[in-house]
């Protein structure tokens, strides 16, 4: 990864993956999107079209394949947790390259272990992204939030590789932090995401309605998620999380809620299930979270 420009495979060029692919390609990096046949054909024909208040509207050419066929510097994994196992068949470990970074942008906290078992610890650098971005159709991405922030971690990878990727993202316009503590980074998102995702999906309502009409329940879930996060060893501040919810536009929806509205499989196990398993493992009572997860199941 010593070259100035990287070769980046993006598994799952949807709302998140498509936005990152478009920004990296616009900055001059070689991008290979990995997806199903219809999406591959659309990307080869039309490229990636991004609509963004922050980055402007633009179209950029990318390469597209149904399966990775050559080594790359970085493989960004941006599929849903519900489709991860099947999607990884598009990225054979023997093709990936010995020095490639595997960078998952998935909800939840349990996927890094599975990826390390498949690709090796020295390759996997879990990441967290904060953004609202939606795939409107194959290759058409709408970036709705006024921010795009990425936290990179990599306790088991070469730091120079992580810094090179951070530089590529920054060059593309993405705000990036490299975090030393992987668990803290993943659980900081989990403690914030789980209450938001679970309640907006449970009530079929945007965040503004949840924080107004279900405030007590939101507070309970935030306090429980923060307690689990602290037990894991990742500091979490329930009051700060509530302040962040209050600062979001009232029409904000979670990706889980959008999946429910589109009748797509929910990442309930990766988010709610993982939180309950960690709570049981560390002996943290989470009755409110358990009830909401049970109702969603």
C-alpha positions, 0 to 999 in steps of 0.5 A: 500500500505504498502507492499514492493511489489504492485499489479498493474492492467494495463488497456491497455498493449500496447506501454506505458502500456506494457512497464510499466507492463513489467518493474514493473513485472521484479522488482517483483511487481504483474502485472495483465494486462486487455485487450481483449481476443486475447491479454489476451491469448497471455500474458498468453502464452508468457508473455510480451516481451520488446525490449529496448536499455535502459532496454535491451531485456527481457521477463517476466510473467504477469497475464492477465484478460479481467476484473478486478476481485479483489482489487489492489493497483494501476490501471494504465490506458494506453489506447487511449482516443478514447477507454477510455469509453469502456475500463473502463468497464473492471475496475468496481469501486466496484471491484477496492478497496477503497484504490486503486490509479487510474493512467491515462497515457492519452494524453490531459487534460480533462480525470481526471474529467471523471475518478474522477466522475466514481471512486471518487476524492480520487482515481485518480492520473493523470500522464504524461509519456515521452517515445516512445514505440510501441506495435508490436503485443500482448505482444511484446513491442519496446521501441524506445526512450533513455528515460522513464520519469514519472511525478506523480500528486495527489492533491486529493489522499493520498501522501503516496500512491503516494510515494509508487508508485513512489518508485515502478517505480524507483525500476523498472528503471523509472525516476520519479518526484512527482509534486505538481501542477496537472494542471502544469504537464498536461499542460506542456505535452499538450503544447509540445505534441499538436503542435508536434502531430497535425503537424506531422499528418497533413503533414504525416511527421516526426519531422525532416521534420516539424521543417525544412520545416514547422518551421513558422507553428510549431512556431505559434502552439507552441506559441499558445499552450504556451499562453493557458497553461499560461492562465490556470495557468501552465507556458510554455516556447515556446522557450524551447519547440522549443529547445526540438523539435530540440534535438529530432531525426529527424525520431521521429513520434507522436503517432497520426501520427502512428495512422493515418498511421495505419488507427486507430481513432485519439486522435484529440478531446482529444488533438486538441479539448481540446486545442481549448476548453480551448482557448475559455474558457480563451479568447486566440486566436489560429488561427493557431491551429484552422486551423490545427485541422479543416484540420485534421477533 
